Amino acid sequence: MTTTKAEWPLWEVFVRSKSGLDHKHCGSLHAADPKMALQMARDVYTRRQEGTSVWVVRSDQIVASDPGDKDMYFDPAEDKVYRHPTFYKLPDAVDHM
Amino acid sequence: MQGSISLGNDPKFQYLLRIGDTTLVLGQRIAEWCGHAPVLEEDIALANMALDLIGQARAVLTHAGAVDGRGHDEDQLAFLRAERDYRNVTLAELPRGDFAFTVVRNTIVATFLKLLWEKLADSSDAELAAIAGKAVKEARYHQQHAADWVARLGDGTDESRRRTESALATAWLYTPELFAADAVDEAARASGLGPRWSELKDAWLAEMTEILAEGGLAVPGEQSFVSTGKQGVHTEHMGHMLSEMQHLQRAFPGGAW
């Protein structure tokens, strides 16, 4: 990533919606520090009532898997259908599964 | 071309116009930043604030029109008055200036409006109290957002500090009007409609002092000039702003979309 000195760092924004149970990634923005990032996230990503809670995290603090490792990382799970708990019959009273 | 409407002089109506017009005119000025703010994120933030203020103006002007009893709705009040019939404080109508001026003015006005809405939430007028209950949440955010910029610009580079000091020196000249007492204020106090604006001065000055200190900025001294926007006597900038703001309703009366 090339940055000039004058450019504000990039932040990733996560918003928990009214109905949602967890924070979901919704985009990114530039801001000088955490406080500004949070305010800008509020203004840019929650102006249509999308949110009840916002997280921001510096993009350079996220450790990501290498797209080149995709085959090695994820393909081995493809034929292991028994890892899904789909063979149990759930009682009706159990929600959110 | 649509002509101007005429209005009553009831003190309650005048008190409501001062609030509705100050939010309307400041909203218009802040909206002028749309597409021009220093960074995209702040552009959206300023547009949000402008829309909050215009939303407050819509609610207050709709109510004011009902109080006046001449059948004027929010659009007619916002767009079909002659310049002398606007009652906004002068500070709100000054040109948008540079970003430092906008930040300083927004801090001054948002701090004032926050304190005013807090009082108005207890108004004897249930409609105004309800509007205030919603608006105070918006004003709190406007104050925090603008105050953070005061700290950043005041404590930033040589240039940002120079511009902020210059903006403060200019904007401060127009602050005595916010607290100048008159018969409209007294009538509002007597009826329980709202506070005398002069009652908000101590709390406003205390909050402003704290905000300015965060940016290493000194509170400018007292001075005797009192601007007169609340009385309908405006600066030379008002007419130019109104010509742009009113153009559509004047050219296409009743236009809506």
Interface residues (C-beta under 8 A of the other chain):
Chain A: W8 L29 H30 A31 A32 K35 M36 Q39 M40 R42 D43 V44 R47
Chain B: V39 L40 E41 E42 I44 A45 N48 Y141 Q144 H145 D148 R152
